[in-house]
């Protein structure tokens, strides 16, 4: 029903990665602002036998095809009710009813998710009543849910979390769903919730985690969302624990309605109490060991887990020690210090740009993030130079002065460093295809960093001819102005600055999903 690109380990890996790099060019994507429709489409697209139905003008369905976030995020199946001016005046409920019926007749899905738009929201269509009436007539033989983008407020990614909450609330928890007393519990089992991002297969990213948990005596109830079916969603309440990267509201709903507890890999709540930055980094050798033990403790399996974790950690450290010999002491800019600690590399310069953050965070939160980065760098043996909002020329001077060996940079800015004779490493590729909970990812990172240090310096003459914004060095001045304009419009639409209660932004758009 949906086109799908293979994950990083599949046959199409060689096709996916160049596309990701191509879409990192400095002229792309600044108008592709994440909104509730695109977020909802992403959620529905992660369920194999579900189809979205956009209740609004046809442009709302076609916008993502005109300006996709990625070339494989075209969302080819986007039926739409095609609201016209007359529907705005007299109401669009009749069109919605007809749209649900026609969508079922054409695609025969097991779930239709109605995604509302600004016009249908503003005129006050009764989505729930239309759905119930359509189902009562026998026009559809599948589940139907609707998402407005407002069920759970500002939770990010916008539209994505709201859609999953709506599905959980309207399907699993209502009268047609599951009764708590009749659930056959799969004791000692867990759900692994991943974020369907960039076409990268989620199950391949949790394979090592699954292996570890099973060896510790913990069963896997369901892994969502990768090739997930509607029937899998109804199986979620059978687990004892749901594991996600950060707190997502629909898993709280699972606990309230069905007693399924939840565990967050990135522990914002505990960080708020302890200010221990380690709690915000579940990756690497030590971070993964901590996560595995905490999961085991939640399920009463710490005895079994202790031996498994110690043995596999020891094996990983021995292999890593052989791989990282050429990396120890090398200087790097732009990578999270916590990710570097297993490689023996040092952070030479911390470049901190606050322009985008100032629209979303308080000055206290911005400073806290910088202080955390500096604290971790020094904790792991680095003594970096600190640059706040530097020009590109200031960056280059500091990088050369400190003898930096490698700069972390995506395709949008890499050519500018390469032109200055500085090698670069594309962290996005590592995050998409390698970063995950487990002991193997640090070894893979060390191998990739060694390869980057051996690569010849590349130049892109055409890109080098462009003029760039002084501070947002991946954008030309005109696109930087557009980014400011859209950012201002979006800020007015979604509200004032989103600040996590601890002072650190609740970065769900970056961390949601088990990676």
Phi and psi in degrees as a GROMACS rama.xvg file:
@    title "Ramachandran Plot"
@    xaxis  label "Phi"
@    yaxis  label "Psi"
@TYPE xy
-121.667  144.818  UNK-2
-74.0553  143.39  UNK-3
-139.582  137.841  UNK-4
-99.1846  136.937  UNK-5
-62.5526  155.798  UNK-6
-77.3117  -176.654  UNK-7
-60.5051  -20.0098  UNK-8
-98.2185  2.13965  UNK-9
-91.5598  -175.802  UNK-10
-69.8378  -22.7975  UNK-11
-96.0784  12.757  UNK-12
-57.9714  -37.4297  UNK-13
-67.7911  -19.8477  UNK-14
-86.9493  -36.6892  UNK-15
-69.4767  -46.8068  UNK-16
-65.2282  -42.1854  UNK-17
-62.0174  -33.4324  UNK-18
-65.7447  -40.8231  UNK-19
-60.8193  -43.5501  UNK-20
-65.0179  -41.2385  UNK-21
-62.2621  -37.9225  UNK-22
-81.7327  5.54999  UNK-23
-94.8762  2.12983  UNK-24
-61.8792  151.89  UNK-25
-68.6224  -10.8188  UNK-26
-98.5239  0.874999  UNK-27
-104.696  145.495  UNK-28
84.9935  -1.07504  UNK-29
-70.1315  -21.8094  UNK-30
-93.8613  -3.1215  UNK-31
-83.5422  65.7423  UNK-32
-76.7009  128.947  UNK-33
-61.6746  129.164  UNK-34
-133.06  -178.445  UNK-35
-66.8261  -31.6298  UNK-36
-69.2744  -47.7635  UNK-37
-65.5205  -38.7426  UNK-38
-64.3032  -42.0581  UNK-39
-65.49  -40.5129  UNK-40
-60.6218  -39.6351  UNK-41
-62.4018  -41.2281  UNK-42
-66.4153  -46.3048  UNK-43
-66.4384  -38.1473  UNK-44
-64.607  -20.3704  UNK-45
-83.4727  -2.03648  UNK-46
-110.319  113.81  UNK-47
-56.3103  -44.0654  UNK-48
-103.843  30.1159  UNK-49
-113.453  150.935  UNK-50
-133.188  135.822  UNK-51
-82.3315  154.355  UNK-52
-133.508  111.956  UNK-53
-86.3732  118.339  UNK-54
-95.301  91.9976  UNK-55
176.121  -170.086  UNK-56
-64.5052  156.923  UNK-57
-63.543  -26.7392  UNK-58
-61.7943  -29.7171  UNK-59
-66.2638  -30.4552  UNK-60
-82.975  -26.2027  UNK-61
-94.636  -13.9227  UNK-62
-59.4009  -41.6301  UNK-63
-69.9265  -19.9503  UNK-64
-79.2935  -31.0206  UNK-65
-72.4632  -42.2454  UNK-66
-136.965  74.5303  UNK-67
-74.4196  154.379  UNK-68
-67.1155  -37.0146  UNK-69
-139.916  154.434  UNK-70
-63.427  -18.3747  UNK-71
-103.128  10.7209  UNK-72
-104.123  49.2269  UNK-73
-84.326  -13.8528  UNK-74
47.8185  68.6995  UNK-75
-62.8371  -29.1879  UNK-76
-99.901  96.1471  UNK-77
-136.934  68.519  UNK-78
-59.1369  150.803  UNK-79
-143.077  145.482  UNK-80
-77.0024  -11.7727  UNK-81
55.5387  59.2846  UNK-82
-64.8763  139.471  UNK-83
-113.552  177.413  UNK-84
-55.9448  -40.122  UNK-85
-65.6685  -29.2756  UNK-86
-72.1045  -30.3447  UNK-87
-66.2902  -34.0609  UNK-88
-78.586  -47.8114  UNK-89
-100.496  -3.98016  UNK-90
101.597  148.386  UNK-91
-109.574  15.3921  UNK-92
-65.7218  -37.9659  UNK-93
-64.6396  -41.1803  UNK-94
-65.6418  -37.1574  UNK-95
-63.9967  -45.2992  UNK-96
-59.6933  -44.8017  UNK-97
-66.1775  -37.8165  UNK-98
-64.3112  -40.9661  UNK-99
-62.05  -45.143  UNK-100
-62.2352  -46.9315  UNK-101
-68.2614  -35.9462  UNK-102
-63.1644  -41.7795  UNK-103
-66.4795  -41.8453  UNK-104
-65.1057  -34.4688  UNK-105
-82.9729  -42.2411  UNK-106
-106.946  -19.923  UNK-107
48.7552  51.9151  UNK-108
-79.5055  171.955  UNK-109
-94.3566  -8.01585  UNK-110
-153.195  131.983  UNK-111
-113.068  127.21  UNK-112
-110.464  112.382  UNK-113
-78.5059  121.879  UNK-114
-106.077  113.437  UNK-115
-79.7008  162.119  UNK-116
-126.777  178.004  UNK-117
-56.2557  -48.353  UNK-118
-61.1686  -45.8819  UNK-119
-69.7803  -29.4878  UNK-120
-70.4404  -42.8243  UNK-121
-68.5428  -35.2603  UNK-122
-83.8131  -8.187  UNK-123
80.2181  33.758  UNK-124
-57.319  140.12  UNK-125
-89.4867  86.4341  UNK-126
-62.2624  -44.2439  UNK-127
-61.171  -44.3862  UNK-128
-64.5315  -41.5635  UNK-129
-62.0179  -44.0415  UNK-130
-63.0717  -46.0478  UNK-131
-63.2855  -41.4962  UNK-132
-66.0937  -41.5402  UNK-133
-63.763  -41.9245  UNK-134
-67.9095  -38.613  UNK-135
-64.0381  -32.1289  UNK-136
-73.4425  -11.7191  UNK-137
79.898  18.8652  UNK-138
-75.2559  -22.0902  UNK-139
-130.78  147.71  UNK-140
-116.835  39.1904  UNK-141
-145.693  172.43  UNK-142
-69.217  146.332  UNK-143
-134.901  126.738  UNK-144
-127.989  163.993  UNK-145
-134.23  150.285  UNK-146
-134.044  132.817  UNK-147
-107.509  -13.4176  UNK-148
88.5702  -0.212807  UNK-149
-120.926  5.73813  UNK-150
-66.3283  -34.6148  UNK-151
-129.991  33.0332  UNK-152
66.2272  -131.32  UNK-153
-92.1904  12.3493  UNK-154
-60.0816  133.951  UNK-155
-107.11  155.654  UNK-156
-62.8389  137.709  UNK-157
-58.6706  131.719  UNK-158
86.8616  -36.5104  UNK-159
-68.947  -55.6353  UNK-160
-66.329  -38.5103  UNK-161
-60.2444  -40.4818  UNK-162
-65.9862  -44.0744  UNK-163
-66.5418  -34.939  UNK-164
-64.5931  -44.215  UNK-165
-62.1252  -42.7718  UNK-166
-62.8717  -44.2721  UNK-167
-63.1687  -45.0974  UNK-168
-70.4115  -46.489  UNK-169
-84.2431  -25.6548  UNK-170
-101.764  -55.1463  UNK-171
-76.9192  -32.2849  UNK-172
-105.721  -5.4104  UNK-173
-91.6325  -171.139  UNK-174
-62.9102  -24.5545  UNK-175
-90.484  -1.40273  UNK-176
-92.6481  -130.905  UNK-177
-110.039  137.268  UNK-178
-91.1412  129.022  UNK-179
-55.3465  -40.545  UNK-180
-68.8007  -20.7121  UNK-181
-100.388  4.58359  UNK-182
-72.3986  131.587  UNK-183
-90.6694  99.3026  UNK-184
-65.801  137.933  UNK-185
-98.666  82.6695  UNK-186
-57.7898  140.719  UNK-187
72.226  19.0561  UNK-188
-111.346  162.707  UNK-189
-132.461  152.838  UNK-190
-99.1896  134.677  UNK-191
-106.801  116.68  UNK-192
-104.488  117.071  UNK-193
-109.053  164.669  UNK-194
-103.419  117.586  UNK-195
-71.742  94.3483  UNK-196
-124.951  129.953  UNK-197
58.7091  26.0955  UNK-198
70.1188  10.3054  UNK-199
-87.4307  124.387  UNK-200
-58.7027  123.841  UNK-201
-72.3962  -35.2093  UNK-202
-64.9634  -33.0035  UNK-203
-67.1959  -27.7503  UNK-204
-77.561  -19.7774  UNK-205
-110.184  9.46348  UNK-206
-59.076  -45.5254  UNK-207
-66.9399  -39.2738  UNK-208
-62.145  -41.8628  UNK-209
-61.0917  -45.1712  UNK-210
-60.132  -44.8317  UNK-211
-62.6847  -48.1805  UNK-212
-63.6535  -42.2115  UNK-213
-63.8241  -38.6746  UNK-214
-67.7038  -25.1723  UNK-215
-85.3275  0.316158  UNK-216
88.2895  17.7642  UNK-217
-106.115  123.508  UNK-218
-84.6598  154.051  UNK-219
-100.591  118.561  UNK-220
-79.7249  -58.1687  UNK-221
-147.682  148.541  UNK-222
-115.766  117.635  UNK-223
-131.238  138.419  UNK-224
-126.452  104.521  UNK-225
-153.799  112.54  UNK-226
56.3455  35.082  UNK-227
-79.8716  140.244  UNK-228
-110.112  162.814  UNK-229
-59.5276  -38.5418  UNK-230
-62.2087  -28.5508  UNK-231
-66.3836  -34.8731  UNK-232
-62.7083  -37.2766  UNK-233
-71.3757  -13.0545  UNK-234
-89.4912  -13.6568  UNK-235
-56.0406  -40.3464  UNK-236
-67.5208  -5.55609  UNK-237
-78.4972  -16.6919  UNK-238
-77.8437  164.743  UNK-239
-93.985  -24.7857  UNK-240
-148.172  138.451  UNK-241
-111.936  128.371  UNK-242
-109.45  123.953  UNK-243
-132.78  168.651  UNK-244
-68.0268  -46.9792  UNK-245
-136.284  175.316  UNK-246
-67.932  121.749  UNK-247
-118.923  137.954  UNK-248
-66.0313  -32.8238  UNK-249
-70.3189  -23.7373  UNK-250
-74.1023  -28.436  UNK-251
-64.795  -36.1939  UNK-252
-64.9512  -38.6224  UNK-253
-60.163  -38.4755  UNK-254
-69.9421  -42.8639  UNK-255
-63.8348  -41.0892  UNK-256
-89.4734  -34.039  UNK-257
-123.623  -3.04438  UNK-258
76.5596  16.7297  UNK-259
-84.9971  112.686  UNK-260
-71.2463  166.483  UNK-261
-133.877  149.986  UNK-262
-133.008  130.358  UNK-263
-106.954  126.171  UNK-264
-64.4544  -39.8634  UNK-265
-98.4872  107.117  UNK-266
-90.903  77.0557  UNK-267
-60.6635  -39.7052  UNK-268
-64.7644  -42.522  UNK-269
-72.5591  -32.9398  UNK-270
-62.2203  -38.3844  UNK-271
-59.5799  -29.8421  UNK-272
-89.7434  -34.5521  UNK-273
-107.43  -21.7023  UNK-274
57.9348  29.6747  UNK-275
-90.0259  108.417  UNK-276
-64.0885  -19.0338  UNK-277
-60.3721  -28.4979  UNK-278
-70.0742  -15.3657  UNK-279
-94.6689  2.05139  UNK-280
-129.015  96.478  UNK-281
-88.3472  5.53882  UNK-282
-97.3853  172.929  UNK-283
83.4494  -179.795  UNK-284
-64.1184  -55.3591  UNK-285
-70.5639  -41.0312  UNK-286
-61.6986  -43.0373  UNK-287
-66.998  -40.5894  UNK-288
-60.5786  -42.0581  UNK-289
-62.5949  -44.4058  UNK-290
-62.3422  -46.5304  UNK-291
-61.1172  -39.9845  UNK-292
-69.7502  -38.7566  UNK-293
-65.4484  -38.5383  UNK-294
-64.1779  -43.7775  UNK-295
-61.1991  -41.0741  UNK-296
-63.9118  -36.5416  UNK-297
-64.4984  -25.4163  UNK-298
-109.594  9.08904  UNK-299
69.6505  30.483  UNK-300
-116.649  21.4851  UNK-301
-63.7967  -30.6427  UNK-302
-63.1133  -47.8687  UNK-303
-67.9694  -33.8201  UNK-304
-72.1275  -33.8134  UNK-305
-57.3325  -46.9203  UNK-306
-68.9251  -41.3547  UNK-307
-63.851  -47.0133  UNK-308
-63.5492  -45.9468  UNK-309
-61.3438  -43.3235  UNK-310
-66.8916  -46.6331  UNK-311
-74.519  -30.5878  UNK-312
-66.2232  -43.2211  UNK-313
-61.2241  -43.3012  UNK-314
-63.7572  -42.0659  UNK-315
-65.7383  -41.9041  UNK-316
-63.6405  -38.2292  UNK-317
-65.0203  -43.0987  UNK-318
-70.1745  -37.9453  UNK-319
-65.0107  -36.8822  UNK-320
-61.3984  -30.282  UNK-321
-78.8615  -32.4094  UNK-322
-77.866  -36.1699  UNK-323
-90.9529  8.91818  UNK-324
-56.3531  -37.2606  UNK-325
-85.5234  -1.23211  UNK-326
-100.805  -27.5984  UNK-327
-59.83  127.435  UNK-328
89.5351  -11.8784  UNK-329
-66.9308  148.927  UNK-330
-104.909  139.331  UNK-331
-140.545  151.742  UNK-332
-125.957  133.359  UNK-333
102.756  -4.06912  UNK-334
-105.373  142.845  UNK-335
-52.5477  125.68  UNK-336
-58.8048  -33.7322  UNK-337
-64.3862  -31.6918  UNK-338
-72.7423  -27.9274  UNK-339
-80.2833  -19.7755  UNK-340
-59.7224  -27.3106  UNK-341
-80.5794  -15.2254  UNK-342
-93.2586  -18.1222  UNK-343
83.8581  2.77923  UNK-344
-80.4404  160.817  UNK-345
-117.133  146.953  UNK-346
-85.7941  118.301  UNK-347
-93.0487  -35.091  UNK-348
-140.045  135.344  UNK-349
-107.417  116.206  UNK-350
-103.905  116.667  UNK-351
-118.324  113.159  UNK-352
-109.803  124.085  UNK-353
-105.966  -0.876919  UNK-354
-56.1968  -51.2221  UNK-355
-70.4496  -34.5676  UNK-356
-67.6474  -31.492  UNK-357
-62.9216  -22.1199  UNK-358
-83.0989  -8.98461  UNK-359
-129.809  -17.4034  UNK-360
-125.654  156.365  UNK-361
-75.5488  158.887  UNK-362
-57.1776  -34.4325  UNK-363
-64.5133  -41.7547  UNK-364
-67.5661  -38.5684  UNK-365
-62.4375  -45.8882  UNK-366
-65.331  -35.3229  UNK-367
-64.4509  -39.4943  UNK-368
-63.8998  -41.9641  UNK-369
-64.7372  -45.9933  UNK-370
-59.3471  -38.3837  UNK-371
-63.937  -42.4115  UNK-372
-63.2095  -43.9058  UNK-373
-65.671  -42.2904  UNK-374
-60.5738  -45.1913  UNK-375
-66.3429  -39.8921  UNK-376
-60.1542  -44.7009  UNK-377
-70.9284  -33.3807  UNK-378
-62.0531  -35.5995  UNK-379
-97.6146  21.2845  UNK-380
92.0749  11.1937  UNK-381
-101.58  155.314  UNK-382
-132.128  73.9031  UNK-383
-77.3412  154.159  UNK-384
-81.2359  138.864  UNK-385
-105.961  125.072  UNK-386
-121.894  123.465  UNK-387
-109.885  120.658  UNK-388
50.6655  52.5486  UNK-389
-79.6888  159.815  UNK-390
-75.963  167.281  UNK-391
-63.9702  -37.235  UNK-392
-64.0141  -37.4608  UNK-393
-66.998  -36.8973  UNK-394
-60.0558  -49.5601  UNK-395
-61.7923  -41.7258  UNK-396
-61.3288  -43.7209  UNK-397
-67.843  -40.0301  UNK-398
-63.1463  -43.8778  UNK-399
-71.8754  -38.8955  UNK-400
-63.0208  -37.1504  UNK-401
-85.5227  -2.08594  UNK-402
69.9618  35.5626  UNK-403
-64.9961  137.407  UNK-404
-93.6836  -27.0086  UNK-405
-152.88  139.804  UNK-406
-118.671  133.05  UNK-407
-79.4392  120.286  UNK-408
-156.579  137.168  UNK-409
-78.2341  179.763  UNK-410
-62.5771  -19.8709  UNK-411
-70.7207  -26.9084  UNK-412
-127.223  -7.24235  UNK-413
-57.7617  -39.3916  UNK-414
-62.5241  -27.282  UNK-415
-71.9788  -37.0526  UNK-416
-73.854  -40.4816  UNK-417
-59.3496  -37.6945  UNK-418
-60.8095  -29.337  UNK-419
-89.7457  8.14691  UNK-420
82.003  21.5801  UNK-421
-109.952  127.175  UNK-422
-74.1471  151.146  UNK-423
-129.272  161.17  UNK-424
-133.459  128.367  UNK-425
-87.029  99.9537  UNK-426
-67.3334  -28.1974  UNK-427
-59.5139  -41.3096  UNK-428
-60.4435  -41.2272  UNK-429
-64.4716  -43.9023  UNK-430
-64.117  -38.7625  UNK-431
-73.6374  -40.5537  UNK-432
-109.147  -12.2969  UNK-433
-131.091  -39.6946  UNK-434
-63.1244  128.628  UNK-435
-168.621  169.988  UNK-436
-75.6432  127.106  UNK-437
148.013  172.927  UNK-438
-92.0283  -9.07646  UNK-439
-84.9527  -31.5691  UNK-440
-57.9961  -42.6761  UNK-441
-61.2362  -33.8386  UNK-442
-67.554  -43.3208  UNK-443
-64.3272  -38.581  UNK-444
-62.6867  -43.6262  UNK-445
-61.5342  -40.6912  UNK-446
-64.1056  -44.0747  UNK-447
-66.4386  -38.0155  UNK-448
-65.6917  -39.4637  UNK-449
-63.0149  -40.5058  UNK-450
-64.5842  -39.3324  UNK-451
-64.349  -36.42  UNK-452
-70.1077  -18.4034  UNK-453
-95.4514  -13.335  UNK-454
-71.2191  145.152  UNK-455
-68.2235  150.392  UNK-456
-71.3602  126.754  UNK-457
-101.539  150.113  UNK-458
-126.536  146.36  UNK-459
-121.819  89.8052  UNK-460
-56.5492  -39.9078  UNK-461
-65.3311  -45.7124  UNK-462
-65.0668  -33.5779  UNK-463
-68.2617  -17.5086  UNK-464
-79.2274  -13.5672  UNK-465
-77.6545  152.747  UNK-466
-94.5796  139.112  UNK-467
-118.739  156.038  UNK-468
-61.1906  147.445  UNK-469
-64.9877  -35.9437  UNK-470
-109.699  -37.3025  UNK-471
-95.1682  84.1741  UNK-472
-72.7586  -1.08933  UNK-473
-95.1983  2.23608  UNK-474
-125.123  141.574  UNK-475
-74.99  159.014  UNK-476
-55.3651  -39.849  UNK-477
-63.9983  -40.5638  UNK-478
-74.1565  -29.3869  UNK-479
-64.1908  -39.2104  UNK-480
-64.673  -42.4237  UNK-481
-62.4112  -41.0297  UNK-482
-61.1646  -40.6549  UNK-483
-63.0291  -42.0512  UNK-484
-63.784  -48.345  UNK-485
-66.978  -34.6544  UNK-486
-63.502  -39.9333  UNK-487
-65.2427  -44.1655  UNK-488
-62.2821  -42.3427  UNK-489
-68.2141  -38.1311  UNK-490
-60.6018  -39.8998  UNK-491
-67.181  -30.1659  UNK-492
-79.0942  -39.0629  UNK-493
-99.5175  -4.79334  UNK-494
107.252  -175.813  UNK-495
-75.9359  -167.722  UNK-496
-60.8413  133.85  UNK-497
-94.2235  110.302  UNK-498
-123.569  126.005  UNK-499
-66.2623  147.854  UNK-500
-60.491  -22.2076  UNK-501
-81.0903  -9.70283  UNK-502
103.868  -9.50603  UNK-503
-105.482  133.357  UNK-504
-61.2417  140.916  UNK-505
-81.8595  85.4061  UNK-506
-81.267  64.2578  UNK-507
-66.0441  -32.8339  UNK-508
-64.6567  -19.2383  UNK-509
-98.7554  -32.4771  UNK-510
-115.616  -8.52157  UNK-511
-60.982  137.789  UNK-512
96.7664  141.069  UNK-513
-73.0807  119.154  UNK-514
